[in-house]
Amino acid sequence: MNPIRKIVIVGGGTSGWMAAAMLSHHLKPGVCRIELVESTDIGTIGIGESTVPPFVGLIQRLGIDERDFMQATQATYKLGIQFVDWRQRRERYFHPFGVIGKRIGAHDFYQCWLKARQAGIATDLQDFSPCSVMAEKGRFYLPGEAQNTPIGGAGYAFHVDATLVARYLRRYAEGRGVSRVEGTVLGATRRENGFIDAVELADGRRVEGDFFIDCTGFRAFLIGQTLGAGFEDWSQFLPCDRAVAVKTSSGSPIPPYTRATAGKAGWSWSIPLQQRVGQGYVYASAFCSDQEARSTLLRSVEGKILDEPKVIPFVSGRRREIWRFNCLSLGLAAGFVEPLESTAIHLIARGMDFFLRYFPDRECDGALAREYNRRMAADYEEVRDFIVLHYCATGREDTQFWRWCRNMTLPDSLRERIELFQGHGALREGVDELFRSASWQSVFEGMGIRPLKHCPRVDNLELEQIASTLDMARQAIRGMVGNLPTHEEFLRSQSRPSW
Ligand SMILES: Cc1cc2nc3c(=O)[nH]c(=O)nc-3n(C[C@H](O)[C@H](O)[C@H](O)COP(=O)(O)OP(=O)(O)OC[C@H]3O[C@@H](n4cnc5c(N)ncnc54)[C@H](O)[C@@H]3O)c2cc1C
């Protein structure tokens, strides 16, 4: 046995401190030391505020008190994303978390609903999603405390202040023995076999380690600059490559969802926190200048602007090898799929989950890294396909950008998924637990892609039985949601007095 005795994390943004928190939770402090190097001169990206449900699961698995975390990070609840103007202007749809409907007998809910629609029964798919109905009414309740009720199948995530999350996880990790070094890494020394030996700081100090985790953001200092792992660029599918972001004062009521509004050359986000709102415009520089993007954002923001708008360039894509030699990359250093479905923080957690599953010794068996890279590539590609769907299915023709989106050449995997769905509503089995059938069905429906036929098996069920079950289910959800607290009332009930 040749166990890893020291892991060095370079970077102290969300990914660095998430890695430190997860490692310190899983590894015994006496057996493996964890050191995190961060540069206060460079700073963090400071955005990344909308999460997905597995993030709540991670907080729980780390043994963190959810209410304490929410209070410390100014968090609000998120039930999904409202998409405005995506298929056509003045149209909106909701992509909810959690389930949509329950099986009817042995039959898949979506297929039953489809049969009802095809028979002329006018029901909206989202009427059967507890999250969609709660979001529409501005209500919230924890589904875990309402199991076996019509909202028991809901899911939720958080909107958080990214800087406060990194601070919270730092406290958590330092409390479990992680040590922090302040300094800017300027170089790295390598062994004959290519492995990194140590990183060298601007003041001349060296930080040695057996294994390194590159969390240096878009700089990708170790995995890219030092080890030369190439980058697969997905701009041909995802043309947005810049964002301009600003913080604004809070409005009321606080919606329990993220809003993504399609614009002329991209889309804008609105992420409500307890005491402010994060807003931004993501755009394609081929179709829009920074100046135009800034004006677009400033024209559309609601509330008082609290800071200077900041432009952030990015490229969607992923490292060809996310793990190379004795270096793993996480977060923006590993890859980035533009932020429409708020997936980046989730991919950090997935990256760590897989690393813990394939945890190496000091020799870092190449087979482990190859399997890790294969699994992570599949996750990134699934997220990419899901996001491209939001663009390519648009019916908009009003700007050059949207015409480009309608006519782009799709990744084969997405083209096959669309063909499969258009036939009988079948879905390809995913690799990640993130975007399940309800997600794909919601976005397909919202973007106007409905299967031509339902699955013939549903013909074993009488239409009357389906119609009456749908009617009861819709009423049950609406009835219950009507009696729930508003999102703000619920947030207040969860907050602890500050004395
Ligand atoms: C426009 C936009 C919107 C986004 N929205 C979301 C969202 O809603 N939800 C979501 O999940 N994600 C979102 N993301 C992604 C999210 O911001 C990141 O995944 C997350 O913040 C993690 O970033 P990071 O820690 O990898 O990098 P960073 O925050 O950039 O941190 C890098 C760290 O490395 C350090 N560093 C860099 N170079 C060196 C060096 N040479 N020496 C020492 N230290 C160094 C820096 O000081 C810093 O501490 C968004 C991203 C963009 C661009």
The ligand as a MOL file (V3000), in Angstrom:
LIG
                    3D

  0  0  0     0  0            999 V3000
M  V30 BEGIN CTAB
M  V30 COUNTS 53 58 0 0 0
M  V30 BEGIN ATOM
M  V30 1 C -21.9610 33.9240 -15.9600 0
M  V30 2 C -21.8870 32.7550 -15.0340 0
M  V30 3 C -22.9840 32.4150 -14.2510 0
M  V30 4 C -22.9270 31.2910 -13.4400 0
M  V30 5 N -24.0340 30.9170 -12.7390 0
M  V30 6 C -24.0280 29.7500 -12.0800 0
M  V30 7 C -25.1720 29.2940 -11.3970 0
M  V30 8 O -26.2120 29.9510 -11.3500 0
M  V30 9 N -25.1120 28.0890 -10.7680 0
M  V30 10 C -23.9860 27.3210 -10.7840 0
M  V30 11 O -23.9900 26.2110 -10.2560 0
M  V30 12 N -22.8670 27.7740 -11.3440 0
M  V30 13 C -22.8580 28.9530 -12.0040 0
M  V30 14 N -21.7220 29.3890 -12.5950 0
M  V30 15 C -20.4790 28.6360 -12.3950 0
M  V30 16 C -19.8970 28.9760 -11.0290 0
M  V30 17 O -19.6290 30.3490 -10.9590 0
M  V30 18 C -18.6270 28.1790 -10.7660 0
M  V30 19 O -18.8070 26.8330 -11.0740 0
M  V30 20 C -18.2280 28.2310 -9.3140 0
M  V30 21 O -18.1970 29.5400 -8.8640 0
M  V30 22 C -16.8780 27.5870 -9.0960 0
M  V30 23 O -15.8590 28.4030 -9.5510 0
M  V30 24 P -14.3780 27.9410 -9.2600 0
M  V30 25 O -14.2010 27.7390 -7.8050 0
M  V30 26 O -14.0700 26.8030 -10.1510 0
M  V30 27 O -13.5220 29.1960 -9.7750 0
M  V30 28 P -13.2610 30.6430 -9.1060 0
M  V30 29 O -14.4110 31.1390 -8.3230 0
M  V30 30 O -12.7720 31.4890 -10.2380 0
M  V30 31 O -12.0760 30.3890 -8.0890 0
M  V30 32 C -10.7520 30.2270 -8.5230 0
M  V30 33 C -9.8490 30.2660 -7.3130 0
M  V30 34 O -8.5460 29.9480 -7.7240 0
M  V30 35 C -7.6460 30.9280 -7.2240 0
M  V30 36 N -6.5220 30.9950 -8.1430 0
M  V30 37 C -6.5200 31.1390 -9.4860 0
M  V30 38 N -5.2680 31.1310 -9.9660 0
M  V30 39 C -4.4570 30.9520 -8.8920 0
M  V30 40 C -3.0620 30.8700 -8.7290 0
M  V30 41 N -2.2290 30.9480 -9.7670 0
M  V30 42 N -2.5790 30.7240 -7.4790 0
M  V30 43 C -3.3840 30.6360 -6.3990 0
M  V30 44 N -4.7150 30.6940 -6.5000 0
M  V30 45 C -5.2480 30.8600 -7.7310 0
M  V30 46 C -8.4750 32.2040 -7.1600 0
M  V30 47 O -7.9200 33.1470 -6.3050 0
M  V30 48 C -9.7710 31.6150 -6.6310 0
M  V30 49 O -9.6900 31.4470 -5.2450 0
M  V30 50 C -21.7360 30.5340 -13.3760 0
M  V30 51 C -20.6020 30.9190 -14.0980 0
M  V30 52 C -20.6810 32.0080 -14.9430 0
M  V30 53 C -19.4530 32.3890 -15.7380 0
M  V30 END ATOM
M  V30 BEGIN BOND
M  V30 1 1 1 2
M  V30 2 1 2 3
M  V30 3 2 2 52
M  V30 4 2 3 4
M  V30 5 1 4 5
M  V30 6 1 4 50
M  V30 7 2 5 6
M  V30 8 1 6 7
M  V30 9 1 6 13
M  V30 10 2 7 8
M  V30 11 1 7 9
M  V30 12 1 9 10
M  V30 13 2 10 11
M  V30 14 1 10 12
M  V30 15 2 12 13
M  V30 16 1 13 14
M  V30 17 1 14 15
M  V30 18 1 14 50
M  V30 19 1 15 16
M  V30 20 1 16 17
M  V30 21 1 16 18
M  V30 22 1 18 19
M  V30 23 1 18 20
M  V30 24 1 20 21
M  V30 25 1 20 22
M  V30 26 1 22 23
M  V30 27 1 23 24
M  V30 28 2 24 25
M  V30 29 1 24 26
M  V30 30 1 24 27
M  V30 31 1 27 28
M  V30 32 2 28 29
M  V30 33 1 28 30
M  V30 34 1 28 31
M  V30 35 1 31 32
M  V30 36 1 32 33
M  V30 37 1 33 34
M  V30 38 1 33 48
M  V30 39 1 34 35
M  V30 40 1 35 36
M  V30 41 1 35 46
M  V30 42 1 36 37
M  V30 43 1 36 45
M  V30 44 2 37 38
M  V30 45 1 38 39
M  V30 46 1 39 40
M  V30 47 2 39 45
M  V30 48 1 40 41
M  V30 49 2 40 42
M  V30 50 1 42 43
M  V30 51 2 43 44
M  V30 52 1 44 45
M  V30 53 1 46 47
M  V30 54 1 46 48
M  V30 55 1 48 49
M  V30 56 2 50 51
M  V30 57 1 51 52
M  V30 58 1 52 53
M  V30 END BOND
M  V30 END CTAB
M  END
